[in-house]
Amino acid sequence: MVELRARWDQLVPGSDQLADELVARYVDRNRRAYRDHYLDIVLTALDSLIQLATDPTSVRLAAWFHRAVHEPGGTPAEDAEASARLAEELLPQYGVPPIRIAEVARLIRLTGDLAAPPPDSYAPPRRDANGDVLVDAVNAILAADPSRYAVHTAEVRRDAADRRSALEHRYDEVRQLLDGHLYRTQLARQRLSPVARINLETELAGLDSELPAPWRGWQQAALTATATFTAIASAVVAIAASGASWQVPAAEDAIGWPPVVLAAAAFFSAPVLFRCARSASQRGLLISGAVTAAAVTGLLIAWAQMPRVNPAVGVGLRVPLLISALLLLLAAGASALVGSLLRTRSARFLPPRNVGQQLAWLVVPAVVAVALLLIIQPLARNYVLSSNERVENANRPAGKATASTLDGTVAWVSKTMLGSGAEEAIGTRYGIAVPRQSGVVEMLDAATGVLRWRYSRSDSDEKPNIVATGNGDYVLAQFADVGYLLLDANTGERKAAWPGRTRDHLIQQAEPLLTGERVSRGSDKLRGVDPDGRDRWTFEPGRCTGIGAVATSDTVVTFLGRSCGDEDDEMVGLDLKSGKKLWTKQSGDTYRRPVVVAGLVVVAEPGGDSDLPDALTAIDPRTGETKWRWSVPRTWACRTLMNAAGRYLIVVDCPATRKMENGQTLVTAIDAATGKTAWQTAAPVNPRAKVTVTADGRVISLSRSSDACWANVISRTGFRQVRLPTGISCSRDARAIGNLVLTSGADTVIALR
């Protein structure tokens, strides 16, 4: 205390009492930080720097007063403000001029913010010599003897109200100090900086041990992991691109080496970018920047070389995959560049590998893998789908078809539809959809045959398979090498593309929609599917089991055929919405040809070694109970075709014991409510002719005589033949859509009146 008092040395004449009061404040027993040894270090440093000040007396007074007031837990700014007010209150009593008092108060307030100057070695000319000298003297505590510095920092932390907050604040403060110049004057930098940096780095290491750092450094680790794994992902995508075509159909002279070169470059850049992201060297910055620039250049070249889409040429999958690979390589280079820049600022402050860094290395590859599966792959597929499709819409309202009375005339003839005929047409709520060669689906107006819309694809040259679903609101089209696409039956716009894994699934039934999957080893699968291709449920009955199924409006009846083991064949009822099992029933031999009629499922009971069934059985789909059984006459000998027509089951067969001697077709209508025969008509029609059944129960086939094509109509009222106009092909089958009968011409669809 005596030595400290001696430093006052009549700083202000006649101010011994003021000096004693200030010393008493610093040695107060209640003070836990910024005590007398702290003030001694500040004043000692000030003696070595005072020659740089323009007003040494004001600087010394400010040094004495700057922590004269200190409250436990108080911030430097609060202490400085209170100390400045104390100086403004006490100094006038000792004759200090107001101008000097104002300067002292200003200097004291400067110590409330001891932020280091900018980390710029070319600092601008100083305009506050007094302030720079005082701040450097106050910061001289940073260059104190290590043991004395450790005592000071311990006192400051013990003085803090919230120890954890103080530790976190001090950690950030020390890092900020180390990032720049510690002192403002060149003299202080030369004399104090080396020791001060050692003290601060030692303190920082101690703070790391005291302050848990489970997350510190995760940004650096995440950037390094991103640079590494996105480069690897770029190589994987580029390899996938090398096996795809640049355009469809693939050009014979198409160059295939760019994806291979990109894959090799991306693969070998992964370890290089790993090192660059962890390096603060100029070389790391240059290499990561070069990779980024190369990726940008590749993107520009790929964009310029993209094939132009037209009806004959489409975009191949290589285009989006190659662009995706270049984008991934760009992300890798950019991550390495940012990581290298961040490394220059924080390299020496990074703790050993902690939880945050380890999680970063685990999460980043998982995120990259998920991005490949859930983002890049779907985006690439959607790009190809949208780029290669065209919709021509005439914006015509849908007309209503008039029932065909078959009077020998034509209602309408479509325009030329190469490779298409009536047998492939399907009915929807908005017209008649017909598939064509070269990946085309056309919707004809049911009333006039005029084209309503045309959907075509450049990447498919085969005729799609189509079905109507969603109560006739949609057309589900299966395109070769593309998969199932859901088209709006009214506009032709694509509403959904089924997931790629469903490409080979079989449409078990279109209305309601069921799909099946054949498995070479194991169990076949049956799925309840929404129109957009999403599975509601999956039914797997077990190994060595084939599945047949038919669905009503609320129930699915499955027929399970066992091919190994001792288990019998079964029928199982499932809820259509949930797939929940409702009932199980042994069926002996597998039932054949299930048909839904008036809410019942009618099946043909096998007749032993004969193809002729023993009986037709109606099953309640919700309970599995047999509603009725209709015995098939032993005199029948043909295929026993079954079709639904309203509330009737229409059965087509032939009344003979030997099929080769048969020249007649027998049509029987069975009432689905009672299982009784409603009517039966025999007609002199070849039983091997293919037939179609209208909604009102008429059975129609085509036959040719020497001079004309005839329509054979078997109905409740009997049999009649109608001579058809010239131009209708008898070699192609008729098609009934509701009560409208369609036939085929030379690349046209013809509706009969």
N, C-alpha and C positions, 0 to 999 in steps of 0.2 A: 504493500500500500504506500510505503514511504517512497519507494522508487517511482511509482506511478505519479505520486504527488509532485515529485521533483521535475517531472516532464512539463508541468504547467509553466514553470519558469517565468512568472510574471507576464504570461501571454497577454493579459489585459491588466494594466496597472491598477493596484488596489483591489484585486479580485481574489484574494486568498480564500475568502469565505465561499465564493463561487466554485473555486477549484475543489475545496473540501466537500462541498455538496455533490459535485459531479462524481468525485472518487467514491463517495459514500453510496451513490446510486449503483455503481458498478460492482461494489463489494457487498452489497446488501445480501443478508443471509437467505432471504426469500427468493433471490434470483437464481434460476437454474441454468441459464444460458447467457452468452454474451457478457461474461464476467470480466474481471480485471485483466486476466492473462490475454483475453481476446483483444481488449483495448490496447494492451502493451504491444501486441504484434502489429496492430494497425498503425500505432504511432511510430514504431520502429521503421516500418516500411515507408511511412510518410517522410521520415527524415531523409531517406535516400532518394526520394522523388520530388521533394519540395522545391528544388531549383527550377523545375519545369512550370511551376505555378506563377501566375501573374499577381496573385494576392495571397501570399503565404499565410498571413494571419487569419484570413477568412477560412482558408482550407483547414488550418489547424483547429480553429474553433468548431468547424463543422465536424471534424473527426472526433473531437471530444463529445459533442452533443448527439451524434447520429444514433446511438443506442442508449442515450441517457434514460429514456423511457422504454421499458419493455414489460409487456404483460405475458404471462405464461400462455402459450398457444397462439400468441398474436403473430400476424404476418409482418414481413419486413416493411410493407407499405404502411401498415397501421402504426408500427413503431416509429417510422421516419416522420410521419405526419405529427404524431404526438411530441416527438423530440423537437421538431421544428417550431412547434407552438411554444414549447418550454423555452427555447432559445429566444424567441420573440418576446417572451414575458420577462426573462431574467437579464438579458444583456443590456437593455436600456438603463437598468439600475446601476450599471457600472460605467456609464458614459460612452458606450460603444455607439458610433454614428449610425443613424438609420440606414444609410446606404450599405454599410457593412453588415448590419443585422439582416437586411433583405438578402444579401448575397449568401450569408451563412445559412439562412432558412432555405434558400433555393438549393444549395449544395446538399443540405441534409435530406431534402425530399428526393434528390437524385438517388440516394442509397436505398430507397424503397423498391427500386427496380434495377437489379444488378445484371441485367441481360448483357451477354457478351456482344461485342461489335460484330458486324457481318463477317462471315468467314471469307473475306476478300483480302488478299495480300496487298492489294493496291487501294488502301483505304483513302478516302478524300481528305483534304487538309482539315485538321482539327480546328474547331472554332470555340471550344470550351476547355481551355487548358486547365482551369481550376477543377472543373467537374471530372475530367479524365484522371487527374492526379488523385483526387479523393476516392473515386471508384476503384482505381487500381490499388490504393492503400487498403481500402476495405476488403478487396478480394485477395490481399496478401495472405489472409488466413489459409487460402488454398495451398500456398507454398510453405506453410509452417513445417516444423519438424514432424515427421510422420506420427510419432506418439502424441505430440501436442494436437495435431490435426485430428487424430482418432478420438481424443478426449473431447474436442470441440464438437465434432459431429455427433458423438454420443449424447452430449448435453443438449444439443439442439433437438434431437429425436425425443429425448426424455421430456423435454419441455413442451412437445407438441400435445395437443388435446387428443387427437386420434392417431395412434401410432401407425396403423396400417396405411391410412391416408397420407400421413407424413412420409412414410417409406415410398409410396408410389409417386408422390409429388417430388421427392428428392431424387428418385431414380430418373424421372423425366428431366429434372433440372440438371443433373450431372451429365446426362447425354447431350443436352442442349449446349452446355458449356464446352464439352469435348468436341462438339461439331464445329466450333468456331475459335476465334482468338480469345484467350482468357483475359487479356489485358489490352488497354487502349493506348497506352504509351509504349513507344519502342523500347525505352529503358526497362520498363517493367517486364516486357516480353523477354528481353534478353536475360534478365536476372531471375525472374520468378517462374516463367512458363514451364521449364523442364521439370522442376520439382512439383509444381502444381498439377501437371498432367499425371505424374506418377501417383500422387495422392488421390486424384479423382478416379483414375482407373482402378486403384486399390479399393476405393470406396464402392465403386460400381460392382466390383467382384463380390464385395461383402454384401451389398444390397441384393445381388442375385441369390446368395445363400440364405438371406433372411426373408426376402420377398418371394413367395412361390411364383414361378414363371411357367405355368403349364401351357401357355399359348404363345409366349413371345417367340417370334421367329417363324411363325406358321406361314406368313406371307411369302417369305423367301423360299421356304420349303415347297409351298404350293406352286410358285412360279417355276421352280426347278423341275418339279414333277410334271407340271403342265408342258413345259418345253420338251421333256423327254418322252412322255407317253403320247402326246399329240403327234410327234414326229413318227413314232412307231405306228400309231393309228393311220397316219398319212400313207405309210408304206403298205399297210394292210388294204386300205381302200384302193390304192393304186394297183396292187396286185389283182384285186377284184375287177378293176376297170380294164386290165389287160385282157381278160377273158370275155369282155363284152364288145359289142359292135359300136362303131362310131355313128353309123346310120343304118336304117332299115329300109330296103334290103342291104346287106353288107356289100360294099364295093370290093371287087377283087383286088384292087391296088391300094386298099386302105392301109395306111402306115400303122403298125402295131407296136413300134418300139418306144414311143414317148411314155406310156404308162410304166413300162419296165424300167426305163431310165429314172423316172420319178420315184418309183418304189425303191430302187437301189440308193438314190440320193437321200431320200427321206430316212431309210434305215440306217445308213452310215452317219447321217447328221444327228441322230439321237444321242450317242455318247458325246459328240462334239458340243452340242447345245447344252447337255448336262454340265459340262465343264465351264462353258461360257456363262451360264446362269449363276454359277458359284464363284465366278471370278470377277474381280474389279479392274482387271487389266484392260488396256486399250485394245489388245488383240481380241479379247472376248467380245467387246463392243463391236468391233469391225466384223467378226465372223457372224455373230447373230444378226447384225444389220444386213450383211450380204445375203444370208438365207431369207430374210424378210423381203429384200428387194427381188431375189430370184423368184419367190412365190408370187409376188405381185406381177412380175413380168410374165410368168407362166399363165396367170389368170387372164391377162390381156390377150395373149396369143390364143388361148383356148376359146375365149369369147369371140375373137375375130374369125376363127376357123369353124365355128359351129355350123352344121349343115342346115340348109334352108328347107323347111318342111313344105311339102306339096302332096297332092293325092297319091303320088307314086313313091315318095321318099319320106321317111320319118326319122326322128331322132332316136339314136340308140342309147342304151343304158350307160355306155362309156362316157358320154358327155357329162351328166350330173356327177358320176363317180369321180371323174378326173378333176372336175371343178371342186368337189368336196375334198379330194386329196390335197389340192393346192391350198384350199382354205385352211385345212388342218396344218399344213406346213407353214403357212403364214402365221397361224396362232402360235406354233412352236417357236418360230424365230422371234416374234414379238414378245413372247413370254421370257425367252432367254435374254432379250435386250433389256426389258424392264427389270428382270432379276439382276442383271449385271449392274445396271444403274443404281438399283437399290442396295446392292452389295457395297458400292463405294461409300455409302452413307452409314451403313449399319453393320459392316462385317465384323468389326472388333467388339461390337456389343451383343452379338448373338450368343445365347447360352448354349450349353451342350444340348444334344437332341432331347427334346421333351415331348410331352403328350401331344401338344399342338402340332409339332413338326411330324411326328409319327402318324398322327391322324391325317395330316395333309397328304403324306405319301400313300396312305391307304385309300383316301377318299378320291383323290384325283384320278387314278386309273379306273376306279369304279364309275366315276362320272363320265370319263372318256368312253368306256365300254357301253354305258347306257346311251350316250349320245350317238354312238355308231348304230346301235340296234333300234332305238326309239326315235331318233331325229334324222340322222343322215340317210339311213336306208329308206324310211318312209318318204322323206323329201325327194330322194332320187327317183323312187317309183312314181310318186305323184307328178314329178316334173315330166317324166316320160309319158304318163297317162294323159296329162293335159296338153302336152305339146303335140301329140300325134292324133288327137281327136278333132273331129269337125261335126258340127250339128247344123243342118239346114232345116229351118222351120218355116213353114208356109203360113203359120198363124191362122189356120182355118179352124173353126169350131168343129167339134166331133159330131158327126151325124149318127142317126140311129138306123141300124140295119132292118130291112124288111124281110120277114120270114119267106123262105123259098117254098113256093107251092109246086114247083117242078112242072111247069106247063110247057116245057120245050123251048123257052126263050132265055135270053141272057139279061141279067140286071145291069151288070157293068163289067168292063175289062180294064185291068190295070195297064199302065204303061210298061214298056219292056223292062223285065227284071231278069237279067242274064243269070242262068244257073239256078233259078228259084221256081218253086211250084206250090200248089195249094196244100200238099201233104205236110209241109213244114210250117204252115201258118198257125198262129195262135191268136186267140181272142182276148181282148182287154176291154176295159170300160171306155176307152177312147179310140177304138178302131181295131184293125187287124194287123198284127206285126208279122213281117216276113223276113227271114235271113237271106242274105245274098253272098255271093262269092266276094273275095277281096275285103273281108271284114266290114260288112255293111249290114245294118238293120234298118228296114223301112216300115213306117206306119201308114197304112192305107185307111182312108175313111170308109167305114163299114157300109155307108149308104150309097156312095158314089164310086169308090175305088180310087179316088184322087189321093195323091201323096200328101200326107200331113207333115211328116218330118222324116229326115234321113240322118242316121248316126253312122259315121264311118271312121275307120282307123287306118293310119298309114303304116303301122307296125304289125298288121295282120293281113295275110293274103288268103286265109281260109274262111269258109263259111262258119259263122258262130252258131252255137246251140242256144236256143232261146226257150224260156218258159215265162208264163205270166204268174205273178204273185202279188201279195198285198191286196187281195180282193180286186184284182185287175188294175190296180193303180200303177204297177211297175212291170217292166220287162227285165228279167234277169238273163243276161247274155254271157255266155262263156266263150271268150276269144282265145285262140291258140296262142301260147307263150305269154299271155297277159293275165288270164284268170277271169273270175266272175265280176261283171260290172252291172250295177243296178241303174236302169234308165227310167226316167219319168215317162209313163205311157202317154201323157198328154203333150209334153213338149220335146221329149227326146234328150233332155239334159241329163248328164250323169249325176246321180245323187250319191253314190257311194261306190268304192272299189273294195271288194272283199279282201281280207288279209292274204298275203302271199302264201301262207301255209294251207289255205283252203283251195288252192288252185286245182288239185287233183281230187277233191271231194266229189261225191256223186250226189246228184239231186234225187233223193229218194221219193219225194213228193213236193210239188210246187205250191199246192194250196190245201191246207196250210203247209209251211215250208219245213221240210226235213232233209237233212243230208246224211250220207253214209260214208264210211271210210273203210276200205278193204285193207286188212293187215295180213301180210304173208305169214308171219308167225305171231301167234297170240290171238287176241280177240278182235273181231270187227267192232266198229263203233257206230253209234247212231246219235245224232245231235238234233236238238230243237234249235232252230236258227231264226234270228230276226232278219228282215229284208236287207239290212246293211252288212250282213255277214257275221254278226256277233253271236256267239253261242250262248244260249240261255241255260242249256244243260247238256250233259254227255252221258250216254248210257253204254256201259261195257259189260256184257253178260258173262264173260269168262273166256278161257282159252278154247280153241278149236270150235268156235261158235259162229255160224253165219247168221246174219240178221236180215229179215224182210220186215217191212213195216208199212202201215197205212194209218192215216189220221183222219179223225172227224174234227168238228169245230172245237172240241175241248179235250179229246183223248187220243192217244197213240196206242195202237195195238201192234205189238211186235211178234214175229214168228221166228223162234230160235231153233236153228238146226244144228245138232251136235255131230261133230265128225270124229270125235275120239272119246274114249271113256265109256262108261255104262249109263250115263245120264240120258233120259228121254228128251225128245224135242218138247218145247214149251211154247205157250202163248203168254205174253206178259202185257198188262195194261199199264200205261204211264200217263200221268197228267201232262197235257200239252204245254202248259205254261212253266211248270216247275220241274218236270221230269220225274216226279215222285212216283214210286211204284204203287199201283192201285190193287192189282191182283195178279196171280200166277196160276196157270192151268196147264197140266200136261196134255199134249196133243197127239201123242203116238207118232204117226208120220206127219211130216210137215204139210200144212195146208197150202193150197195153191191159189194163185190169182185172186187176192183179196180185193173187194170192191166196196166202196162206201155208198150206201143207198138209204136216203131218208134217215140219216143218223145212225144206221146200223152197219156193221161190217159183215159182208157176205163172203164166205170162202167156199172153195170146192174141196170136198173130202176126197182124198186119193182113193182110187179103186184098185189097190193092189198093183199087179204088174201092168194093168191096162192104163192107157192115158185117159180113159173115160172116168170121170169122178163118180163116186157112189151116190153123193148127194150134195146139195147146196145148203149150207148152214148159215143162219143169221145169228150174229153174236152182239149182245149189248156191250158196247165198248167200255162203259163205266164199271160194269160188274163182272163181265166175262160170261154171263149166263147165256144159254142158247135160247133164242126167242122162237125160232121155228126151223124145221128141217124139210127140205123139198127133195124128194128122191128123184134121181136122174133115171129116165127109162133105159132099160137094157138094150133097146133097139137103136139108141143113138150111137153114132160111130165117129163123130168128128171132134173138133177141138173145144167145143163148149165155151164159146166166147161170152163174157159177161160185161154189160155196160149199164150205167145208171142213167135213167131218163125220168127225172122228177121223182115220183113215189114208186116207180116201177123199176124192177130189175129186168133188163132185156137180155135174153139168153139166145144165142145163135148156135145152131148145131145142124146135123143132117140125119134124117130118119132112114138109116140103112145099116146092115150088119157089116158090110164091106165098103170101105170108103171109095175104092176104085170103081164100084158099081153105082155110086151115089150120083144123082143128077139133080137133087133138090136141096133147098135150104129151108130149115124149119126155125121160125122165130117164135119165142115164147115170152110173154110178159108176166112177171110174178109180182103181185102186190106186196111191197115190203112190209106193210103193216100186219098182214095176216099170213103171208107165206103161201097164199092160194094163187092158182093160175088165173090171171085176169083175161087173157086172150092168147090165141095161138094161130099162126098163119104159116102154111107151107107154100113154097113158090118154086117154080122150075128154074132155079138159078144155081150156077156152079157153086158148091159149098166152099171151094178153095179160093174164090174171089174175095179180095179184101173189102171189108164193109166199114161204113161209118154210121153212127147212130145220132140222130138229132135229139134235141131236148124234149120233143113231143113223142118220141118212141119210134120214129120211122127208121128202118134199116135200109141203107142205100149202098149200092155197088155199081160199078161200070162194067159194061161188056160190049164187045164189038161184033157186029155182023159183017157180012160181005160188003154192005153199002153204007153203013152208018155206025155211030157210037150211041149206045143206049144207056139210060139210067134205069136201074132196077130198083123199084120202091116196094118194100114189104112193110105193111102197117096193120093196124087193127082192122081196117076196112078191107084188107085183102092185098092183092099183088097187082102191080101195073108197071108197064114199061113206057119210058118217055124217050122219044128220039131227040138227040141233042144236036145243036147247030154245028156246022162245020167249023173246024179249028180247035175243038176240044180234044185233048189227048186221052184216049181210052187206056193207054198203057200206064198212066199215072193215076194214083188213087184220089178219090174224092175226099173232101174234108168237111165235116159238119162243125160249125161254130155256133152254138145255140141252135136256132132253127134256120140259119143261113147255110147253104150248101155251096162249097167252093170246088172248082175244078181247075185244071191246068191247061194252058195253051202253050204255044211256042214262046217260052220265056215270059209268060204272063200268068196272072191269076184271074180266073173268070168266076164271077158269082152268078148262080142260076136264079132265075126269077121264080 
